[in-house]
Amino acid sequence: MAINDIKTFAHLAESDIETFAAELDTVRRDVERSLGVRDAAYVTRVIRAQRILEVAARSMLFASGRRPAWLAGTAILAVAKIIEMMELGHNISHGQWDWMNDPEIHSSSWEWDFASPSSQWKKTHNHIHHTYTNVYGMDDDLGFAVLRMTRDEPWRPVHLAQPAMAVGIAAFFEWAIAVHDWAVTRRVSGTPDRHLLSTPTRELARKFGRQIGKDLLIFPALTGRHFRHTLSANAAALLVRNLWSFVVIMCGHFPDGAEKFTPGELAGETRGQWYLRQLLGTANFKAGPVLAFMSGNLCYQIEHHLFPDLPSNRYAEIAERVRALCDKYDIPYTTGSLPKQFWLTSRTICKLALPDRFLRRTSDDAPETSSERKFLTVSLASTRDASDWHGSDLITGERRGLRTALAAARSSQRKAAQDRSGWRWIKSVVGTH
């Protein structure tokens, strides 16, 4: 099973978990108190730059019959759409800039340039995904209902096709997410399937009509005889935006180290345990300023899940404090290069397409998912001759938590593998005599 008892899995005392939460609350308060002119200037500057880029791209595409203009217009339009969707639409809809009380830059009024209606996306993403992050059976974004991303989900023959399905989802990401959000919205609102013209369906149809009409009909038509070239440029820009957003989002939730949880973990969950679940259920990737900006600062997915409504331009400084707390409490801080994180995610997609009988590990000790049960047969004795597992090292006094426990588990697994290998060698030698 996935993690059912985060206290046991984290190897932290209850008092440590609550102290950890208090320190994260302090981080939040410090950032909230310091919000001001420079933050407001940042988001207005990004909005202005994004709109300038889009106007420049649309202007270039009036000459889209010429290859240089097509290439430049497509590239700039793709960048503009990525910025609008990731750094603006996603973050504004989280309420990150609501403190400004600007009616134009507010989560209640911003409608993003994406196929999913903002109102439906906020219900499924803000209120369900961010509340039940990676809780199997409750977080509808855990595999988006079609991908098997944890061994806790029973294998079905349809999963054999999930590598191909993942490619399809990536290419048509905004439309896949829109249909996903629509289905979840209908379910949680209790809308019967027979109500074909329900409010969620009408909202989705209006948004689809707006997006298709704008990008695939109106703007191409404005370029007259270059209609076909502009249409292909707009479609290419949408494809680039879809592929990029898929990569960023998958790398934040499904590399090794991004844990999964059972609904039982939610029973009596404290604020500290919620923080731990967000921290352990997400992953970062390393990025410089440009890559961070183009990912909507979701290279800091851990910080985003801890503080989804704090402005994204603050995540880099927040990350330094979060990482220091992870070191202090001996908690893993899952990160890696973007190629590495995407490779691990892709590996999980391909591995879990297969029936469990073809997989070596179990849902308790696999690289992509684990639980507190993985420690049942692991000796956590200190390498410094301590005979028991304590909350701190008996010699140095340093706190010992999950990071030390995971290292011990890996060491135990390697030793067991070596023992099995040695035993097979002895049997082979004996068998030859």
N, C-alpha and C positions, 0 to 999 in steps of 0.2 A: 504494500500500500504506500501511498504518499505520506507525507508527514502528518501525523495525527496529534502529536504532543510537542509543540514547538519548544516548550521549556526543557524537556528531556533532550530533544535534538540539539538545542543550542548549547547545552552544558553550562547554563548560567543559573545562578540562584535567583529566586523570585525578586529578591531585593536588588540584585544587579540589573535585572530587566527593567525594573521601575526607575532605577537611577539612570540607566541608559535613556529611557524615555524622557526623563526630566532634562537631561542634557540636550536632547534633540529639540524639546520644547523651547529651551533657551536659544538654540540656533534660530528657530522660527521667530521668536520675539525680537531678537537682535536685527534680523533682516527686515521685519515689518516696521520696526521703529526707524530704520534708516532709509526707507523708501522715500523718494522725493523727485526733485527736478531732473536729475540725470537719468533716472529710470523712465520717466515720462518722455524725456527727449529721445531716449533710445527707441521706444516703440513708435513714436511719430516719425522718426527718421527712417525706420525700417519700412513703414507704410509708404512713405514718400518714395523711397528708393524702389520698392517693389512696383509701384504704379508707373514710375518712369521707365523701368525695365520693360514692363508690359506694353506701354505705348511705343517704345522704341522697337520692340519686336514686331508689333502689329504693323508699324510703318514700314519696316524692312520687307515685310511679306507682301506689300503692294508690288514689289518687284520679284516675287517668289519664282517667276519663270526663269530667273537667272540663278545658277547654282550657288554662287557666293552669298547672295541675299537669302536664299532658302536656308542654307546652312547656318548663317548668322542669326536669322530670325527665329529658326527652330531652337537653337541653343539658348538664346536669350529668353525666349518664351518659356522653355523648360525650366530655366533658373527662376524666372518670375513666379511660375506656378508652384515650384517647390517651396519658395520662400513664403508665398501666400498660404499654402496648405500647412506647412510644418511650423514655421516660426510665428506666423500670425494666426491663422484660423484655429489650429489645434490649441495654441496657448491662450489666446483670447477667450476661446470657448470654455477653457478651464477656470475662467475668472481671475487670471493672473494680473489683469490690469483694471479690475473693477474698482479698486481703491482710488483710481483717478476720478471716478464719477463723471467720466466723459461718455455721453450717450452714444457716440459713434464707435467707441472702442470699449465695448461692454459685452459680457457674455450673453446678456439677454437680447442683444440687438444684432450682433455680428453674424452674417450669413456667409460662410466660406465658399470658395470656388472649388467645390467638391461635390460629387454626385449625391452623397448622403445628406438629407436635410439636417441642419445643425441641431434642431430640437430632438430628432431621433438619435443622433449620434451622442448628444449629451446624456440622454437617458441610459443608453447601453454602455457608453465608455466611462463617463464621469461617475455615474451612480451605481453601476453594476461591476464593471471591470475594476475600477479603482477601490471599490469596497471589498470585493471578493477576489482579489488578485491571485490567480493561479490556484484557486480552490476548485478541484475537480467536481463537476456537476453543478457549479454555481457561477463560475466565471465563463461567460459565453465566448470570450476572446481566447480561451485556452484551445487553440487549434481552429478557431472560427467555425466550430461545429462540423468541419469536414476533414480536418487533419488530426491524426492520432499523434499527440505530442507527449504522452505519458503512458507507461506500461499499465497504469491503473485502468485505462480504458480497454475493454475487451477487444481483441482483434476481430475484424470482419473481413471477408474477401474483398470488399470495396477498397480497403486500405492498401491493397497491392498497387493501386493506381495513384497513391498520394504523391509520389514524386512528380508525376505529370500534372496532377491537380495543383500542386504548389506553383509550378511554372505558370499555369493558367491564372491562378489567383494573383500572382505577381504582375502579369501583363495587364489584367483587368481589375487591378486592386480597388480603385475607387468604386467601381460598379459592384464588385463582390462585397465590399464593406457596406455599401448602401443597402443591398438586399439583406445582408446579415442584420444590420440595424433595424430594418423594417420588420423582419421576422421576429426579432426579440421584442421590439416595441409592441407588436400585435399580441405576442404571448403575454407579456407582463400587464398589458391593458385589458386582457381578457376578450379581445376581439375575435369572434367566431370566424372560422375559415370561409363560411358561406357569405360573409359580408364583403363582397368584392369592392364596394365603393366606400369602405371605411375611411375614417380620417387619416390613419397612417398611410393607406394606399393612395389617397388623393395627394397627400403631402409629397410622397415619393414620386408620383407621376408628374407633379408640377416641377419638382427639382430636376428630374430626368429631362423633361422638356426644355427647361431653361439651359441646362448644361449642353445638351445635344444641339439645341438651336443656336446657342452662342458660338460654340467652338467648331461645329461641323456644318453649319448652314450660313448664319449671318455674316461672320467675319470672312469666311471664304468668298461669299457672294459679293462682299464689298470690294474685293480685289478684281472683280470683273472677269476678264479672260484668263486670269491666273487662278481661277477658282480651284481647279484640280490640284495645283501645286500648293496653294495655301491650305487646302483641306489636308493634304498629306503632311504638311509641316505641323499643323495643329495636332493631328493624330500622333505624330512622332513625339511632340512635346508632352502630350498626355501619357504616352507609353513610358517615356523617360521618367516622368514624375511618379508614375505608378510603380515602376521597378525600384526606384530609389526609396520611396516611402515603405515599400514592402521589406527591403533589406534592413532599413533602420529599425523598423518596428519589430521584426523577427529577431534581430540581434539584441534587442532589449529584453526579450522575454524567454528565449528558448536555447541559449547556449548552455553548455555544462555549467552547473553551479546555480542556475535559476531554478529553484526548487518548486515542487508542487505540493498541495495540501489537501487533506480530506475535510469535508464539512464538519467533522467532529472537532477540528481545531478551533472552530468559531465559537464553540460553547464557552461562555464566560470569558471571551477574549478581552484582555485589558488593553489599554492604550499602548503599553510597552510591547505586548505581544503583537499588536497590529503593526507597530513600527518594525519589529523583527520580521514579520511575514513579508512586508513590503521590501525590506532590505534583502532578505534571502530569496525572494521570488523574482527578482529582477537582475539585470546585468548591464554594465556599461561597456563602451568601447572607447579606446584612446583616440583623442582628436585634438588638433590644433584649433585656433580661432575660426578659420574658414570652414573646416569640416564640421565643427560644432554648430556654427551658424546655419550651414546648409542642412543639418539634421534637425533643425529646430531646437537645438541644445538637448536632443534626446540621446546624445552620446552619454548624457548624465541621467540615464533612465532610473537609476537608484534614487538619486536626489529628487527626480520628478515624482516618483511614487511616494516618497516620504513627504514631500511638500508640493502637491500638484497645483496649488493655487498661488505659489510664490513665483514672481517674474523669472522667466527663463534666463535673462541676462545675468542673474545672480547665481546660477547653478555652479559655475566654475569655482567661485569662492566658497559656496556651501559645501562643495565636494571635498575641499581641503579639510574642513572641520569634520565632515562625516567620516572620512577615511581615518582621521586621527582617533575618532571614537571607536572605530572598528579595531584599530590597533590596541587601544586601551582595553577593550572588552574581549579581545581575541576572537573577533568575528570575521569571517571571510568577506572581502570586498571584491566581488566578481567583476573583472574587467580584462580586456585584452585588445589586440589590434582589431580593426574592423574585418579584415579578411579572415582572421582566426575565428572570431565570433560567428561570422556567417558560415564558415566551414563547419563548425561544431553544430550549428542549427541545421544545416543541410544534411549532415550525417545523421542527426536524430530523425529527420523526416524520412530518410531512406531506410534506416534501421527499423523504425517502428512500422514501416509498411509490411514487414514480414511477421509471420506468426511467432509467438513467444518461444516456441520450441526451437527456433533457429537462433535465438539470442542467448548469449552466455550469462549475463547478469539477470538479476531479478529487479522488481520495482523498488526494492529496499536498498540496493547497492549499485545500481547502474550509474554511469557517468552523468546521464542527463536527468536522472531523478533518483531520489533516495528517501530514506525515512529514519526515524530513531532506531528502528530494528537493525540497521546495519552495524550498530555498536554492540549488539548482544554478545558476540563472540570475540570482541576486540579487547585486549588488555590495554588500559589507559594508564598504566603505571609510569611514573616519571623515569626518564632515562638517567636521572641523578639518584637512583637507588631509593626512590620513594615507593612504598609498597601499595599505596592507595591513590585513588584519584581524588584530588581535593580541588577547591575552587581557585587555589593559587599554588604556585610552585613552592615546595617546602624550603628550598634553599634561597632562591632569588626573591620570592614574594610576589612575582608577577602573576597576574590573573591568567588562568587557563580556561579557555572556552572551546567553542566549536572548531576554530582553526587548528588548535592543538589536537583535538579529538579526531578530526579528519586526517591529519597527518599520521596519527597512530593507526587509523583504520587502513590507510594506504600501505603503511609499513607492514601491517598484519596480513593484508591481501598478498603483497609481494612475497612475504615469507611463506605463506600457505602455497602459493604458486610454485615457489622454489622447492618446497618439500614434496609437492606432487610430482614435479619434474624429476627430482632425485629418486623418488620411490619408483617411478616408471623406469628410470635408468637401471636401478638395482634389479628390478624384475626382468628387464631385457637381458642383463648380464647373466642372471641366474638361469634364465630360460635357454640360454645358448650352451649350457654345460649339463 
